[in-house]
Amino acid sequence: MSRSVKVSKKFKEFEFLDYYKIHRSKPYIYRCLACHYIQIGHTYDEVAKMLYYSRNSIMKWVERFEQEGVKALLETKAGRGRVAKISSKLSTEFSEAVISLQENRNGGRIIGKDIVDMAQEKYAVTYSVSGIYKLLSRMGLSWVSARSIHPKADLEAQETFKKTLNKM
Protein backbone atom coordinates (compact mmCIF):
# COMPACT_ATOMS: atom_id res chain seq x y z
CA MET A 1 0.00 0.00 0.00
CA SER A 2 1.41 3.36 -0.97
CA ARG A 3 1.65 6.36 1.31
CA SER A 4 -0.53 9.45 1.19
CA VAL A 5 0.75 12.09 -1.18
CA LYS A 6 2.36 15.27 0.13
CA VAL A 7 1.24 18.26 -1.92
CA SER A 8 1.72 22.01 -1.71
CA LYS A 9 -0.75 24.51 -0.30
CA LYS A 10 -1.45 25.75 -3.84
CA PHE A 11 -2.44 22.21 -4.85
CA LYS A 12 -4.67 21.74 -1.78
CA GLU A 13 -6.53 25.01 -2.41
CA PHE A 14 -7.14 24.64 -6.15
CA GLU A 15 -10.75 23.78 -7.09
CA PHE A 16 -10.22 20.88 -9.52
CA LEU A 17 -13.90 19.87 -9.60
CA ASP A 18 -15.05 23.38 -10.49
CA TYR A 19 -12.37 23.66 -13.15
CA TYR A 20 -13.27 20.38 -14.84
CA LYS A 21 -16.96 21.28 -14.85
CA ILE A 22 -16.10 24.36 -16.93
CA HIS A 23 -13.64 22.59 -19.25
CA ARG A 24 -15.42 19.41 -20.35
CA SER A 25 -12.75 17.87 -22.55
CA LYS A 26 -11.96 14.21 -21.83
CA PRO A 27 -8.27 14.69 -20.87
CA TYR A 28 -9.24 17.62 -18.64
CA ILE A 29 -11.84 15.57 -16.82
CA TYR A 30 -9.53 12.66 -16.00
CA ARG A 31 -6.62 14.86 -15.00
CA CYS A 32 -8.76 17.11 -12.82
CA LEU A 33 -10.47 14.11 -11.22
CA ALA A 34 -7.12 12.48 -10.51
CA CYS A 35 -5.84 15.65 -8.88
CA HIS A 36 -9.07 16.03 -6.92
CA TYR A 37 -8.76 12.48 -5.54
CA ILE A 38 -5.13 13.15 -4.57
CA GLN A 39 -6.28 16.40 -2.99
CA ILE A 40 -8.83 14.67 -0.75
CA GLY A 41 -6.29 12.13 0.50
CA HIS A 42 -6.24 9.15 -1.87
CA THR A 43 -2.93 7.58 -2.81
CA TYR A 44 -1.53 7.33 -6.34
CA ASP A 45 -2.32 3.61 -6.44
CA GLU A 46 -5.94 4.13 -5.40
CA VAL A 47 -6.47 6.86 -7.99
CA ALA A 48 -4.83 4.74 -10.67
CA LYS A 49 -7.25 1.90 -9.94
CA MET A 50 -10.27 4.22 -9.91
CA LEU A 51 -9.49 5.98 -13.19
CA TYR A 52 -7.74 3.11 -15.00
CA TYR A 53 -4.62 5.18 -15.65
CA SER A 54 -1.07 4.28 -14.74
CA ARG A 55 0.36 5.41 -11.44
CA ASN A 56 3.22 7.14 -13.28
CA SER A 57 0.84 9.22 -15.38
CA ILE A 58 -0.97 10.47 -12.31
CA MET A 59 2.31 11.26 -10.59
CA LYS A 60 3.40 13.28 -13.65
CA TRP A 61 0.11 15.21 -13.66
CA VAL A 62 0.50 16.18 -10.01
CA GLU A 63 4.13 17.13 -10.57
CA ARG A 64 3.23 19.28 -13.60
CA PHE A 65 0.60 21.12 -11.62
CA GLU A 66 3.01 21.66 -8.74
CA GLN A 67 5.72 23.06 -11.01
CA GLU A 68 3.85 25.09 -13.63
CA GLY A 69 0.19 25.29 -12.67
CA VAL A 70 -3.06 24.20 -14.28
CA LYS A 71 -2.05 25.11 -17.86
CA ALA A 72 0.88 22.69 -17.77
CA LEU A 73 -1.35 20.02 -16.23
CA LEU A 74 -3.88 20.20 -19.05
CA GLU A 75 -1.70 20.73 -22.10
CA THR A 76 -1.07 17.79 -24.38
CA LYS A 77 2.07 17.55 -26.41
CA ALA A 78 1.84 18.06 -30.15
CA GLY A 79 3.49 15.68 -32.53
CA ARG A 80 2.02 12.40 -31.45
CA GLY A 81 2.11 9.61 -33.93
CA ARG A 82 4.53 8.41 -36.51
CA VAL A 83 6.64 10.87 -38.45
CA ALA A 84 5.83 10.81 -42.15
CA LYS A 85 8.52 9.49 -44.47
CA ILE A 86 7.66 12.19 -46.98
CA SER A 87 7.14 15.43 -45.09
CA SER A 88 4.21 17.73 -45.72
CA LYS A 89 6.64 20.18 -47.36
CA LEU A 90 7.52 17.55 -49.97
CA SER A 91 4.01 16.18 -50.47
CA THR A 92 3.06 18.62 -53.25
CA GLU A 93 6.38 18.01 -54.97
CA PHE A 94 5.85 14.25 -54.62
CA SER A 95 2.30 14.36 -56.02
CA GLU A 96 3.53 16.44 -58.98
CA ALA A 97 6.30 13.89 -59.55
CA VAL A 98 3.73 11.06 -59.60
CA ILE A 99 1.55 12.94 -62.08
CA SER A 100 4.52 13.73 -64.32
CA LEU A 101 5.59 10.08 -64.13
CA GLN A 102 2.20 9.11 -65.60
CA GLU A 103 2.27 11.87 -68.22
CA ASN A 104 5.78 10.97 -69.38
CA ARG A 105 4.84 7.33 -69.75
CA ASN A 106 4.66 6.17 -73.36
CA GLY A 107 1.57 4.00 -73.21
CA GLY A 108 0.20 1.99 -70.37
CA ARG A 109 -0.38 3.05 -66.81
CA ILE A 110 2.06 3.42 -64.00
CA ILE A 111 1.52 0.97 -61.19
CA GLY A 112 2.31 1.06 -57.50
CA LYS A 113 5.69 -0.57 -58.05
CA ASP A 114 6.67 2.26 -60.42
CA ILE A 115 5.82 4.85 -57.77
CA VAL A 116 7.67 2.87 -55.09
CA ASP A 117 10.77 2.84 -57.30
CA MET A 118 10.45 6.56 -58.02
CA ALA A 119 10.12 7.34 -54.29
CA GLN A 120 13.21 5.25 -53.57
CA GLU A 121 15.29 6.93 -56.28
CA LYS A 122 14.15 10.53 -55.89
CA TYR A 123 13.39 10.83 -52.17
CA ALA A 124 15.39 7.92 -50.65
CA VAL A 125 12.33 6.56 -48.79
CA THR A 126 11.16 2.97 -48.81
CA TYR A 127 7.46 2.15 -49.12
CA SER A 128 5.55 -1.03 -49.75
CA VAL A 129 3.07 -1.03 -52.61
CA SER A 130 0.10 -0.92 -50.21
CA GLY A 131 1.82 1.88 -48.27
CA ILE A 132 2.30 3.93 -51.41
CA TYR A 133 -1.40 3.54 -52.30
CA LYS A 134 -2.37 4.75 -48.81
CA LEU A 135 -0.04 7.73 -49.23
CA LEU A 136 -1.59 8.55 -52.60
CA SER A 137 -5.04 8.35 -51.06
CA ARG A 138 -4.04 10.76 -48.25
CA MET A 139 -2.69 13.15 -50.89
CA GLY A 140 -5.99 13.03 -52.75
CA LEU A 141 -4.66 11.25 -55.81
CA SER A 142 -7.24 8.86 -57.17
CA TRP A 143 -5.87 6.02 -59.20
CA VAL A 144 -8.96 5.37 -61.25
CA SER A 145 -8.13 6.16 -64.84
CA ALA A 146 -9.39 5.58 -68.34
CA ARG A 147 -8.14 2.69 -70.35
CA SER A 148 -4.62 3.38 -71.53
CA ILE A 149 -3.59 3.78 -75.15
CA HIS A 150 -1.05 1.35 -76.49
CA PRO A 151 2.11 3.11 -77.75
CA LYS A 152 1.84 1.40 -81.17
CA ALA A 153 -1.86 2.18 -81.60
CA ASP A 154 -2.97 4.01 -84.75
CA LEU A 155 -5.56 6.51 -83.55
CA GLU A 156 -6.58 7.56 -87.09
CA ALA A 157 -7.30 3.96 -88.08
CA GLN A 158 -9.40 3.53 -84.96
CA GLU A 159 -11.43 6.65 -85.74
CA THR A 160 -12.09 5.55 -89.33
CA PHE A 161 -13.14 2.12 -88.06
CA LYS A 162 -15.60 3.74 -85.63
CA LYS A 163 -17.10 5.80 -88.48
CA THR A 164 -17.49 2.77 -90.77
CA LEU A 165 -18.92 0.73 -87.91
CA ASN A 166 -21.67 3.31 -87.34
CA LYS A 167 -22.68 3.22 -91.02
CA MET A 168 -23.46 -0.48 -90.94
C-alpha positions in Angstrom: 0.0 0.0 0.0 1.4 3.4 -1.0 1.6 6.4 1.3 -0.5 9.4 1.2 0.7 12.1 -1.2 2.4 15.3 0.1 1.2 18.3 -1.9 1.7 22.0 -1.7 -0.7 24.5 -0.3 -1.5 25.7 -3.8 -2.4 22.2 -4.9 -4.7 21.7 -1.8 -6.5 25.0 -2.4 -7.1 24.6 -6.1 -10.7 23.8 -7.1 -10.2 20.9 -9.5 -13.9 19.9 -9.6 -15.1 23.4 -10.5 -12.4 23.7 -13.1 -13.3 20.4 -14.8 -17.0 21.3 -14.9 -16.1 24.4 -16.9 -13.6 22.6 -19.3 -15.4 19.4 -20.4 -12.7 17.9 -22.6 -12.0 14.2 -21.8 -8.3 14.7 -20.9 -9.2 17.6 -18.6 -11.8 15.6 -16.8 -9.5 12.7 -16.0 -6.6 14.9 -15.0 -8.8 17.1 -12.8 -10.5 14.1 -11.2 -7.1 12.5 -10.5 -5.8 15.6 -8.9 -9.1 16.0 -6.9 -8.8 12.5 -5.5 -5.1 13.2 -4.6 -6.3 16.4 -3.0 -8.8 14.7 -0.7 -6.3 12.1 0.5 -6.2 9.1 -1.9 -2.9 7.6 -2.8 -1.5 7.3 -6.3 -2.3 3.6 -6.4 -5.9 4.1 -5.4 -6.5 6.9 -8.0 -4.8 4.7 -10.7 -7.3 1.9 -9.9 -10.3 4.2 -9.9 -9.5 6.0 -13.2 -7.7 3.1 -15.0 -4.6 5.2 -15.6 -1.1 4.3 -14.7 0.4 5.4 -11.4 3.2 7.1 -13.3 0.8 9.2 -15.4 -1.0 10.5 -12.3 2.3 11.3 -10.6 3.4 13.3 -13.7 0.1 15.2 -13.7 0.5 16.2 -10.0 4.1 17.1 -10.6 3.2 19.3 -13.6 0.6 21.1 -11.6 3.0 21.7 -8.7 5.7 23.1 -11.0 3.8 25.1 -13.6 0.2 25.3 -12.7 -3.1 24.2 -14.3 -2.0 25.1 -17.9 0.9 22.7 -17.8 -1.4 20.0 -16.2 -3.9 20.2 -19.0 -1.7 20.7 -22.1 -1.1 17.8 -24.4 2.1 17.6 -26.4 1.8 18.1 -30.2 3.5 15.7 -32.5 2.0 12.4 -31.4 2.1 9.6 -33.9 4.5 8.4 -36.5 6.6 10.9 -38.4 5.8 10.8 -42.2 8.5 9.5 -44.5 7.7 12.2 -47.0 7.1 15.4 -45.1 4.2 17.7 -45.7 6.6 20.2 -47.4 7.5 17.6 -50.0 4.0 16.2 -50.5 3.1 18.6 -53.3 6.4 18.0 -55.0 5.8 14.3 -54.6 2.3 14.4 -56.0 3.5 16.4 -59.0 6.3 13.9 -59.5 3.7 11.1 -59.6 1.6 12.9 -62.1 4.5 13.7 -64.3 5.6 10.1 -64.1 2.2 9.1 -65.6 2.3 11.9 -68.2 5.8 11.0 -69.4 4.8 7.3 -69.8 4.7 6.2 -73.4 1.6 4.0 -73.2 0.2 2.0 -70.4 -0.4 3.0 -66.8 2.1 3.4 -64.0 1.5 1.0 -61.2 2.3 1.1 -57.5 5.7 -0.6 -58.0 6.7 2.3 -60.4 5.8 4.9 -57.8 7.7 2.9 -55.1 10.8 2.8 -57.3 10.5 6.6 -58.0 10.1 7.3 -54.3 13.2 5.2 -53.6 15.3 6.9 -56.3 14.1 10.5 -55.9 13.4 10.8 -52.2 15.4 7.9 -50.7 12.3 6.6 -48.8 11.2 3.0 -48.8 7.5 2.2 -49.1 5.6 -1.0 -49.7 3.1 -1.0 -52.6 0.1 -0.9 -50.2 1.8 1.9 -48.3 2.3 3.9 -51.4 -1.4 3.5 -52.3 -2.4 4.8 -48.8 0.0 7.7 -49.2 -1.6 8.6 -52.6 -5.0 8.3 -51.1 -4.0 10.8 -48.3 -2.7 13.1 -50.9 -6.0 13.0 -52.7 -4.7 11.3 -55.8 -7.2 8.9 -57.2 -5.9 6.0 -59.2 -9.0 5.4 -61.2 -8.1 6.2 -64.8 -9.4 5.6 -68.3 -8.1 2.7 -70.4 -4.6 3.4 -71.5 -3.6 3.8 -75.1 -1.0 1.3 -76.5 2.1 3.1 -77.7 1.8 1.4 -81.2 -1.9 2.2 -81.6 -3.0 4.0 -84.8 -5.6 6.5 -83.6 -6.6 7.6 -87.1 -7.3 4.0 -88.1 -9.4 3.5 -85.0 -11.4 6.6 -85.7 -12.1 5.6 -89.3 -13.1 2.1 -88.1 -15.6 3.7 -85.6 -17.1 5.8 -88.5 -17.5 2.8 -90.8 -18.9 0.7 -87.9 -21.7 3.3 -87.3 -22.7 3.2 -91.0 -23.5 -0.5 -90.9 
